[in-house]
Structures are given as structure tokens and as C-alpha cells.
Amino acid sequence: MERKKIVFIVNPKSGTLGKTNWIAISTKMLAQEFDLEFQYTTHRGHACELAQKAAANKVAIVAAVGGDGTVNEIASALIHTETALAILPLGSGNGLARDLGISTLLPFSAVEAIKKGKTIQIDYGTANGVPFFCTCGVGFDAHISRIFATNKKRGFWNYVILAIREYFRYKPVECTLEYDGKTEKKKAFIVNCANIQQLGNNAYIAPKANYTDGLLNVTILKPFGLIGAVRLGTFLFLRQIDKIKYAETFECERLVLNIPTDTPFHYDGEADQVPNRIEIEAVKLGLKVIVP
């Protein structure tokens, strides 16, 4: 019987945890059953290039060793192929891994998921044709993503400190939403389109999201004061953000966002420059993923 091959694509710069232990554990646990190859990224977009080659060569599994940005690059190359995505989560947020039940703390458990887990198919989304697997959107979270990308300090608490500082500087965005035959103008602190429930670090922006239903879960946060910000932070972690008065939520298959020039936008936490009109769509069951 032919042995399956796993290509591990490692982002040396992602996250706050060392990668040596994860790689050593992967080798020890998997080498007897699989052919293993470790490849290291050197620049943005490199993970996508490596994953494309692996999929073209019919590699059975590509394991993303990094954070949500690394996962996004690799998963983008694997959509609608026979190659399955595995995740060894080493990022700051690890949104997709957490939503799929993959351990973000124990290397043994995450590797065990590759060895003994099952393969499922999940949805993804596109924004002007660019795939995302967790969330995308405009507003404060995109603004923070843009700044955080250039910050030398990583990790959850550095993100929190940055968010608190920028909260007092940020101005909500005026935008127009088109969906289900409706056109609505909004002044929003955040417009988030989710494929999964959380942003990462167990902060649940879309508690009712289902990554197999073929729908986007949209959350709009209207402007709020300082007390509202405290409530928001609390309800995010309690999975109840849809219950606060300045949050509006709905589901749709397709959403068009019209935004002012230079409005911050992100795909899976990676900030990017986008045009004034963004077409966001859900794509049903387009990615194979290994889960526990």
C-alpha cells in the first residue's frame, strides 16, 4: 500500500511559540506511517506557491504550521483540489483551528488530529475573488490588523493593548450594503462577514455561524461609547455579541459593500488595500480539512 505524503509548510515568523517542538513531535508521531517533507516560507505569498505545487503533485495532505495568515495562503491554494489541509496552529489568534476543535496549546493533540482525525469539507468565502476562511470585513478590526502587521510585538495581549489605544482614535466608517435585494446605508464601527464563529482567541463575532451551510454570517457593530466597549469585549467572549443593542446580525449568500477610499479591509486578519466596491460571497464545501 502506497504511503501518503504530508508536506509541512512552516512560516518561521508567525506567532509567539517556538516551532521546533511541533516539528520534532510531528516527525516522531507520523514518520512511520507517512512520508514527511518540511518546507519553509521566505516571503508573503510563498506558502501559497508551495501549496499549489503540492496540490499539483497530488500530495495527500498539506499541513500549515503558522497562524491564520499562513492558513489562508495555504488553504487558498487547496480549494477544489483533492489535497486536504491540516493545521498546526502557531499564530496569535488561530481562529480556524479553534473553530475546528484543533488544539492550539498542545502539539501532541494537534499532530494526533492529523494521524487519527477525519477529513471533512467546509465552506469558504471570497471578497472580490480573494478567498477567506475565517472572516473578512471593514472597520476597526481591519484598522488594527493593518497596524498589527507592522508591529514587532506579537501575541494576544499586545493585540489588546493596541486595540485599546486605537479605540480612542478610530472613526466609524460610512458604508452601503447590498444584499437580498436590499440597499442599506450604515455608519459602522465594524462590518464583519464570517465563515466561522470567531475572530480568534475565542472571541466570537458570529456565534451562530456554521462552516458547512453555504452562508455568510454578517455582524454590524454600530458606534458605541466607552461603557459599550467594555460590554462588547465581555459579550464577545461569552458568545453573545448578537444580543447587544448596537449589534445587527443576519445571514446571506452574497453581500456587496460600498466603502470610502482607503477604508481598512482584512481577509482572515491580514490587512489589504481594496477598491470602493467589494463583492463578498460564500462558497459551499470547497475545502477539505482534517479535524480531530
VOGU-3710 file (C-alpha; in Angstrom, 3 decimals, decimal comma):
1> merkkivfiv> 0,000/0,000/0,000  1,371/3,380/-1,022  2,218/5,676/1,870  0,538/9,070/1,939  2,730/12,141/1,832  2,422/15,162/4,112  4,075/18,447/3,199  4,518/20,742/6,203  4,707/24,391/5,181  6,273/26,335/8,035
11> npksgtlgkt> 6,118/30,103/8,495  9,203/30,878/10,633  7,904/34,340/11,559  4,353/33,594/12,690  3,124/33,573/16,257  4,814/33,651/19,601  5,535/29,935/20,133  8,644/28,058/19,051  8,212/25,611/16,185  11,000/23,136/16,975
21> nwiaistkml> 8,890/21,049/19,356  5,959/20,856/16,949  8,188/19,649/14,123  10,000/17,139/16,315  6,705/15,741/17,623  5,277/15,570/14,098  8,285/13,603/12,907  8,185/11,191/15,853  4,423/10,557/15,619  3,948/10,440/11,855
31> aqefdlefqy> 7,167/9,239/10,184  6,297/5,539/10,454  3,018/5,931/8,560  3,595/8,907/6,250  6,286/10,357/4,018  7,091/13,767/5,503  8,583/16,866/3,924  9,190/20,213/5,650  9,289/23,421/3,622  9,884/26,943/4,973
41> tthrghacel> 8,432/30,193/3,701  10,619/33,202/2,980  8,134/35,875/1,893  4,446/36,738/1,746  2,707/34,554/-0,826  5,362/31,844/-0,629  3,118/29,491/1,370  0,510/29,699/-1,396  3,126/28,898/-4,054  4,394/25,872/-2,119
51> aqkaaankva> 0,859/24,592/-1,501  -0,046/24,971/-5,177  2,923/22,794/-6,134  1,970/20,205/-3,537  -1,621/20,042/-4,790  -0,447/19,794/-8,407  1,743/16,844/-7,362  -1,281/15,151/-5,757  0,145/15,335/-2,225  -2,460/13,894/0,166
61> ivaavggdgt> -2,067/16,428/2,992  -0,548/19,884/3,337  -0,047/20,987/6,939  0,001/24,709/7,695  2,444/25,472/10,508  1,674/29,071/11,438  -1,188/31,460/12,100  -4,361/32,433/10,273  -2,432/34,323/7,585  -0,377/31,219/6,780
71> vneiasalih> -3,504/29,053/6,876  -5,238/31,450/4,485  -2,399/31,305/1,944  -2,225/27,523/2,001  -5,972/26,929/2,050  -6,385/29,330/-0,899  -4,170/27,014/-2,939  -6,040/23,868/-1,884  -9,663/24,851/-2,593  -11,399/22,473/-5,003
81> tetalailpl> -8,443/20,037/-5,028  -8,059/16,530/-3,608  -5,380/17,708/-1,169  -6,536/18,116/2,437  -5,478/20,916/4,766  -4,110/20,131/8,228  -3,290/22,832/10,772  -0,593/23,081/13,421  -1,703/26,409/14,928  1,132/28,730/15,931
91> gsgnglardl> -0,395/32,148/15,356  -1,720/34,882/17,612  -5,428/34,161/17,072  -5,746/30,718/15,416  -9,388/31,321/14,559  -9,963/28,475/12,107  -8,064/25,917/14,198  -10,067/26,795/17,310  -13,378/26,615/15,433  -12,451/23,181/14,071
101> gistllpfsa> -11,541/21,906/17,531  -7,793/21,655/16,866  -5,658/22,172/19,972  -3,795/25,482/19,997  -1,782/24,668/23,116  -0,743/21,011/22,910  1,451/19,982/19,951  0,723/16,314/20,661  -3,039/16,788/20,288  -2,760/18,820/17,080
111> veaikkgkti> -0,487/16,207/15,490  -2,747/13,417/16,768  -5,563/15,058/14,787  -3,541/14,564/11,599  -2,785/10,937/12,462  -6,207/9,793/13,652  -8,615/12,545/12,631  -11,156/12,643/9,833  -11,405/14,668/6,636  -14,407/16,946/6,214
121> qidygtangv> -15,360/19,611/3,684  -16,020/23,174/4,770  -17,164/26,425/3,179  -15,043/29,427/2,416  -15,771/32,956/1,282  -14,422/35,283/-1,371  -14,063/39,055/-1,353  -13,580/40,358/-4,907  -12,390/36,847/-5,722  -9,858/36,612/-2,884
131> pffctcgvgf> -10,589/33,595/-0,629  -11,018/33,823/3,134  -11,777/31,035/5,585  -12,409/32,787/8,919  -13,717/36,322/8,484  -13,290/39,411/6,345  -14,541/42,925/6,774  -14,099/46,641/7,166  -13,762/48,862/10,181  -11,926/48,757/13,465
141> dahisrifat> -10,692/45,151/13,295  -9,256/45,792/9,838  -7,659/49,005/11,111  -5,997/47,081/13,953  -4,874/44,346/11,549  -3,176/46,950/9,378  -1,222/48,369/12,335  -0,545/44,993/13,976  1,067/43,708/10,775  3,893/46,226/11,211
151> nkkrgfwnyv> 4,195/45,762/14,977  7,296/43,871/16,118  5,494/42,633/19,237  3,089/39,717/18,661  0,664/37,820/20,858  -2,810/38,304/22,308  -2,020/40,895/24,984  -0,044/43,092/22,599  -3,088/42,989/20,316  -5,351/44,018/23,221
161> ilaireyfry> -3,085/46,914/24,206  -3,004/48,133/20,609  -6,799/47,870/20,326  -7,363/49,918/23,487  -5,031/52,643/22,271  -6,553/52,831/18,800  -10,150/52,720/20,056  -9,884/56,370/21,096  -8,523/57,405/17,686  -10,727/55,441/15,312
171> kpvectleyd> -13,681/56,969/13,465  -16,567/54,709/12,282  -16,970/54,188/8,549  -19,913/55,251/6,368  -20,819/52,392/4,032  -23,615/50,980/1,899  -24,625/47,317/1,990  -26,449/45,478/-0,787  -27,891/42,024/-0,034  -31,076/40,019/-0,649
181> gktekkkafi> -32,474/42,792/-2,847  -31,959/45,442/-0,149  -29,739/48,519/-0,062  -28,904/49,956/3,344  -26,635/52,796/4,468  -24,798/52,278/7,737  -22,385/54,130/9,977  -20,452/51,220/11,408  -17,626/50,553/13,813  -17,215/47,109/12,211
191> vncaniqqlg> -18,832/45,226/9,333  -17,699/41,620/9,620  -18,515/38,743/7,262  -17,863/35,390/8,893  -17,464/31,831/7,672  -16,694/30,636/11,198  -17,803/31,779/14,634  -14,745/33,549/15,966  -12,087/36,114/15,223  -9,531/34,058/17,157
201> nnayiapkan> -8,574/33,724/20,824  -12,165/32,565/21,471  -13,648/35,984/20,657  -16,945/35,060/18,982  -18,011/37,621/16,385  -20,622/35,307/14,795  -21,849/32,789/17,404  -24,352/31,200/15,019  -22,011/30,751/12,058  -21,814/27,297/10,507
211> ytdgllnvti> -18,912/26,489/8,172  -20,981/23,982/6,167  -24,218/25,918/5,462  -23,108/27,954/2,430  -23,938/31,265/4,121  -22,107/34,354/5,324  -22,859/35,490/8,864  -22,728/39,282/8,867  -22,249/41,299/12,043  -22,550/45,091/12,020
221> lkpfgligav> -21,442/46,950/15,130  -22,821/50,462/15,370  -20,817/53,206/17,131  -20,815/52,926/20,922  -19,274/54,627/23,940  -16,661/53,524/26,439  -19,116/51,524/28,535  -20,329/49,903/25,346  -16,763/48,908/24,523  -16,464/47,099/27,857
231> rlgtflflrq> -19,755/45,302/27,238  -18,656/44,422/23,726  -15,441/42,820/24,953  -17,347/40,814/27,549  -20,070/39,616/25,194  -17,537/38,629/22,520  -16,049/36,043/24,850  -19,465/34,951/26,165  -20,645/34,150/22,593  -23,473/36,671/22,989
241> idkikyaetf> -22,456/39,599/20,809  -25,665/39,165/18,788  -27,639/40,073/21,928  -26,259/43,588/22,496  -28,340/46,531/21,270  -25,706/48,080/18,986  -25,090/44,820/17,086  -27,039/43,818/13,981  -26,664/40,313/12,548  -28,021/38,498/9,509
251> ecerlvlnip> -27,180/35,704/7,052  -26,835/35,898/3,287  -25,107/34,175/0,398  -23,771/37,373/-1,157  -23,077/40,891/0,100  -21,815/43,986/-1,712  -20,039/46,628/0,366  -19,533/50,159/-0,926  -16,958/51,984/1,200  -14,933/55,226/1,118
261> tdtpfhydge> -11,460/55,221/-0,406  -8,665/53,939/1,874  -11,068/52,243/4,292  -9,210/49,411/6,097  -10,215/45,915/4,957  -8,949/42,494/6,037  -9,064/38,873/4,921  -8,549/36,478/7,870  -6,837/39,215/9,836  -4,477/40,220/7,018
271> adqvpnriei> -4,967/43,876/6,088  -5,179/44,773/2,407  -5,973/47,712/0,158  -9,248/47,229/-1,713  -11,424/49,206/-4,139  -14,544/51,097/-3,080  -16,842/48,220/-4,068  -16,331/44,781/-2,524  -18,358/41,737/-3,589  -18,357/39,093/-0,858
281> eavklglkvi> -19,727/35,600/-1,473  -19,994/32,259/0,313  -18,718/29,150/-1,476  -20,172/25,913/-0,140  -17,953/22,956/0,830  -14,926/23,926/-1,264  -12,073/22,899/1,051  -11,002/19,559/2,536  -9,770/19,865/6,125  -8,509/17,337/8,659
291> vp> -10,170/17,684/12,080  -9,962/15,688/15,339
//
